[in-house]
Amino acid sequence: MKKIKLLWMAMLTLMLPALQSCDDNDGYSLGDIAVDWATVRVVGGDTYSLNADRWGTLWPAATAIPFYKPIDGQRVITYFNPLYDNYEGYDHAVKVEHNYNVLTKQVEDLTAENESEFGNDPVWVNKDMMWIGGGYLNVIFRQNLPVKEKHLVSLVRDMRATVAEGEDDGYIHLEFRYNTYDDVTARQANGAVSFNLNSLDLTGKKGIKVKLNSVKDGETEVVFNLKGQSMPEEAKQVTLSDEVQIKYFFVCFRPMSVHIGK
């Protein structure tokens, strides 16, 4: 282990002049840390790039997390040090400081047979904590932590719904569903989820409308146009918790204040 640490230190020492040079050329300093939501793209093996919502394509030219295991399509909140601009076909070369995996899911079909599984319990989320970025609907929610049973969050399309002729409003209608399985406590924590919208045929559509059962606002509907929105200011300051427990995936975050911006 000592040899590995020494080797890693030697590599960083050799890389330091190159990293410092980017400070002169591109105006970045080694202490500059940026934050963005991004999608992991595996190049091969454990080599990956990042498609960041605001910063564009990122190439990890250096990393502080050498043992990170990338999964193609995984959404992350990435902390990185910008090094170079316009690097070998990527918008930026960066040093990755941390990648925090975000629960990543697809839009699912809701039918008469599976409706009870999705549930429709009130959830602590509002329109200021929902936005489209990177081709995903991103949601920050607050969970009343369970005693034992992990909860389920889903974005569904009601396959039972029919649209009468002349009533099509040009939007795809979805529902944010939450199932507590009747297992809640008074303890709360914030979590996040990204839903991939690539399964939706948005040709000729204005956007999407998402219905949700909000603890704060009751039954409400949030409208999104097809263009990506900026992350709401309220969402930038939310601290995500490592205590959130969601079915099929354990959302593991270190406590942090989410702040995105160049």
C-alpha positions in Angstrom: 0.0 0.0 0.0 2.9 2.3 0.8 4.4 1.7 -2.6 1.1 2.5 -4.3 0.8 5.8 -2.4 4.3 6.7 -3.3 3.7 5.9 -7.0 0.6 8.0 -7.0 2.4 10.9 -5.4 5.2 10.6 -8.0 2.6 10.7 -10.8 1.0 13.8 -9.4 4.4 15.4 -9.1 5.1 14.7 -12.8 1.7 16.0 -13.8 1.9 19.2 -11.8 3.7 21.4 -14.4 1.2 20.4 -17.0 -1.7 21.2 -14.7 -0.1 24.5 -13.7 0.3 25.5 -17.4 -3.5 25.3 -17.9 -3.8 28.0 -15.3 -1.8 30.3 -17.5 -3.5 29.3 -20.8 -7.2 28.9 -19.7 -7.5 31.0 -16.6 -8.1 28.0 -14.3 -6.4 27.5 -10.9 -5.8 24.1 -9.2 -8.1 25.3 -6.4 -11.0 26.1 -8.7 -13.8 23.6 -8.0 -16.9 23.5 -10.2 -20.1 21.4 -9.6 -22.5 20.1 -12.2 -25.0 17.3 -12.8 -23.7 15.0 -15.4 -24.2 11.6 -17.2 -21.4 9.1 -17.2 -20.3 7.7 -20.6 -18.1 4.6 -20.4 -15.3 4.7 -23.0 -14.0 1.3 -22.2 -13.2 -0.6 -19.0 -13.0 1.9 -16.1 -12.3 4.8 -18.5 -15.2 7.3 -18.9 -16.2 10.8 -19.8 -18.9 13.0 -18.5 -21.7 14.8 -20.3 -22.3 17.7 -17.9 -25.6 19.6 -18.1 -24.0 23.0 -18.0 -20.3 22.5 -18.7 -20.7 20.2 -21.7 -18.4 17.2 -22.4 -15.7 16.6 -19.8 -12.6 14.4 -20.1 -11.2 13.3 -16.7 -7.5 14.0 -17.4 -6.8 13.5 -13.7 -8.7 12.2 -10.8 -8.9 12.1 -7.0 -11.0 9.0 -7.1 -9.0 6.4 -9.1 -11.1 3.5 -7.9 -14.4 4.9 -9.1 -16.4 2.3 -11.1 -18.3 4.1 -13.9 -21.7 2.8 -15.2 -22.8 4.0 -18.6 -25.8 6.3 -18.3 -25.4 6.8 -14.5 -26.3 10.3 -13.4 -23.9 11.9 -11.0 -23.3 15.2 -9.2 -19.6 15.8 -10.2 -17.1 18.0 -8.4 -14.2 18.8 -10.6 -11.3 21.1 -11.2 -11.3 22.5 -14.8 -7.9 22.2 -16.4 -8.1 22.9 -20.2 -10.7 24.1 -22.7 -11.3 22.4 -26.0 -9.3 19.2 -25.2 -9.2 16.6 -27.9 -12.8 16.9 -28.9 -14.1 17.5 -25.4 -15.3 20.9 -24.1 -13.0 20.6 -21.1 -10.3 18.5 -19.6 -10.8 18.2 -15.8 -9.5 16.7 -12.6 -12.5 14.8 -11.0 -12.6 15.4 -7.3 -15.8 13.4 -6.5 -18.7 11.8 -8.3 -21.8 11.3 -6.2 -24.1 8.8 -7.9 -27.8 9.9 -8.3 -30.6 7.4 -8.5 -31.1 7.0 -12.2 -34.3 5.5 -13.6 -36.4 5.2 -16.8 -40.0 6.3 -17.4 -42.2 3.3 -16.7 -45.7 2.3 -17.9 -48.5 2.4 -15.3 -51.3 -0.1 -15.9 -54.3 -1.5 -13.9 -52.1 -4.5 -12.9 -49.2 -2.6 -11.5 -50.7 0.7 -10.2 -50.7 -0.5 -6.5 -46.9 -1.1 -6.7 -46.2 2.5 -7.7 -48.4 3.9 -5.0 -49.5 7.5 -4.8 -48.5 8.7 -1.4 -47.9 12.4 -0.8 -44.3 13.4 -1.3 -42.2 16.4 -0.2 -41.4 17.9 -3.6 -42.5 21.0 -5.4 -41.9 22.6 -8.8 -38.8 24.5 -7.5 -37.1 21.2 -7.0 -37.8 19.8 -10.5 -36.1 20.6 -13.8 -35.0 19.1 -17.1 -31.3 18.9 -17.8 -29.2 16.6 -19.8 -32.2 14.8 -21.2 -33.4 13.9 -17.7 -36.1 15.0 -15.4 -34.2 15.8 -12.2 -36.0 15.8 -8.9 -34.9 16.7 -5.4 -37.3 15.3 -2.8 -37.5 15.0 1.0 -38.1 11.6 2.5 -39.7 10.7 5.9 -37.2 8.0 6.6 -38.6 4.4 7.0 -38.0 2.0 9.8 -37.3 -0.9 7.6 -38.9 -0.8 4.1 -37.2 1.3 1.4 -39.5 3.6 -0.5 -40.1 3.7 -4.2 -40.0 6.8 -6.5 -41.2 6.5 -10.1 -42.0 8.5 -13.1 -44.9 6.8 -15.0 -47.0 7.2 -18.1 -50.6 6.1 -17.5 -51.3 3.6 -20.2 -54.9 3.5 -19.2 -55.5 7.1 -20.1 -57.3 7.9 -23.4 -57.3 11.3 -25.1 -60.6 12.3 -26.8 -60.4 13.8 -30.3 -59.6 17.5 -30.1 -58.4 17.3 -26.5 -54.7 16.7 -27.2 -52.9 19.7 -25.7 -49.5 18.9 -27.3 -47.9 17.7 -24.1 -46.9 14.2 -22.9 -48.6 13.6 -19.6 -46.6 11.8 -16.8 -47.0 11.2 -13.1 -44.5 11.3 -10.3 -45.4 8.4 -8.0 -44.2 7.7 -4.5 -44.8 4.6 -2.4 -43.9 4.6 1.3 -45.3 1.1 1.9 -46.8 2.6 5.1 -43.3 2.7 6.6 -42.4 6.3 7.7 -41.0 8.1 10.7 -40.7 11.7 11.7 -37.0 11.9 10.7 -36.5 13.5 7.3 -33.7 13.6 4.7 -33.2 15.0 1.2 -32.6 12.7 -1.8 -32.4 13.1 -5.6 -33.5 11.1 -8.7 -33.0 11.6 -12.4 -35.4 10.1 -14.9 -34.2 9.4 -18.5 -36.6 10.9 -21.0 -35.2 9.2 -24.1 -38.0 6.6 -24.2 -40.5 9.4 -24.9 -41.5 10.3 -28.5 -41.4 14.1 -28.2 -41.7 14.7 -32.0 -44.1 17.6 -32.5 -44.7 17.9 -28.8 -44.5 21.1 -26.8 -43.1 19.4 -23.7 -44.2 17.3 -20.8 -46.6 17.8 -17.9 -45.9 16.0 -14.6 -48.7 15.4 -12.1 -47.6 14.8 -8.5 -49.2 14.4 -5.1 -47.4 17.1 -3.1 -47.5 17.2 0.7 -47.3 21.0 0.4 -49.6 21.7 -2.6 -51.8 18.6 -2.9 -52.5 17.3 -6.4 -50.6 19.6 -8.8 -49.2 19.6 -12.3 -45.8 21.0 -13.4 -45.2 22.0 -17.0 -41.8 21.6 -18.7 -40.9 22.8 -22.2 -38.6 20.8 -24.4 -35.6 22.9 -23.8 -33.5 22.2 -20.7 -34.1 24.5 -17.8 -31.5 25.9 -15.4 -31.3 24.3 -12.0 -33.7 26.3 -9.8 -31.9 28.6 -7.3 -33.7 26.9 -4.4 -32.4 23.5 -5.4 -28.8 24.7 -5.6 -28.6 25.1 -1.8 -30.2 21.8 -0.8 -28.1 19.4 1.3 -28.4 15.8 0.2 -28.3 13.1 2.8 -26.6 9.7 2.9 -29.6 8.4 5.0 -32.1 8.4 2.2 -33.4 4.9 1.5 -35.1 4.1 -1.8 -36.2 0.7 -3.1 -33.9 -0.9 -5.7 -31.1 1.6 -5.0 -29.5 3.1 -1.9 -28.8 6.7 -2.6 -25.4 7.3 -1.0 -24.4 10.9 -0.7 -22.0 12.6 1.7 -23.7 15.6 3.2 -23.1 18.6 0.9 -24.5 21.8 -0.3 -25.3 21.6 -4.0 -24.0 24.7 -5.8 -23.7 24.7 -9.6 -22.1 27.4 -11.6 -19.0 28.3 -13.6 
